[in-house]
Amino acid sequence: MKAIAQAYSNIALIKYWGKRESRLNLPAVGSISLTLAGMKTVSQVHFREDLDHDHLLLNGKEALPPETARVSKFLNIVREASRLQLFAEIKSHNNFPTGAGLASSASAFASLALAASQAAGLKLSPAQLSILARRGSGSAARSLFGGFVEMKIGKKKDGSDCYAVQLQDENYWDIHLLIAITSESKKDVGSTSGMDHTARTSPYYREWVTTSPADLKEMRQAIGNKNFHKLGELAEFSCLKMHAVAMSAYPGLLYWNAASIECIHTIRELRRQGCEVYFTIDAGPQVKAICLPAGLEAVKSALENTRGVLRVISSGLGGNAALLERID
Ligand code: DP6
């Protein structure tokens, strides 16, 4: 009735932005990500006879009502599948600062999918776990797996072919990520509503969707050939394309601040000087630099010295989500 599981966060090299169906949370495009060892969530789910509602603690603090409601809705899927009729006490801890506007829904829902399904006695395959995590958050479907991961768009209406698969594990290629924190405040427009708004109002949205398969194909090849230059160029391309389509919504969405743009220039200047480093940015102002071990120190210090950067978090590649404990 109780289980504890951990999952790492991830960062998309080829971005997911837009849904083809929102109830089952089916993406309109596939995506490819790196799993990050430096950012992890540990979740404990305990189904109890003595509760009359779900109770969520985030980093030791009582969660806000909308946060609890989102987790309850997710647990309803597990309750329905297992025919369990108990409410749960959920405790989730991140090892990275959550106030930093860093995505935590990926590692949160991946760890919750594993902990809740185990606590409810469900025996799910990796693909089924990824499908379950997807219902919580699209990017969470990828966090079940370590290393290099692809989220399949799928074709079926019920979403049964829409899950993530591992392309390569975390030991395949030593790639590092440096995350430049440029703001500690919470973002105004979350990913879910941002992508919905983009799909409804951007004149470029259709092109964003139709050009995605080619990006995915090239990225798969770049990873397969360990072509870092190509991987980096494609990551910047997908990132800028996603932000361009969001900016072209009505009214336009702008996730960057001045320091985000300073970081882009720092990274491109480093590249001009011969350091192989590329950037990517999600639905927020933090900039993630992708580099090889040789460039790590130079990139870290250049980002730390960039105007507006508060601090820099460093991460290598992380592994699969894992069950830590289970008590019947
Ligand atoms: C910009 O997975 O947070 O980080 O499925 O609505 O929960 P929901 O969205 P979410 O979106 C992530 C968007 C992104 C790009 C990416 O991670 O692929």
Boltz pocket constraint, residues with backbone or C-beta under 6 A from the ligand:
constraints:
  - pocket:
      binder: B
      contacts: [[A, 10], [A, 11], [A, 12], [A, 14], [A, 15], [A, 16], [A, 17], [A, 25], [A, 31], [A, 103], [A, 105], [A, 134], [A, 136], [A, 137], [A, 138], [A, 139], [A, 140], [A, 191], [A, 192], [A, 193], [A, 281], [A, 282], [A, 283]]
      max_distance: 6.0
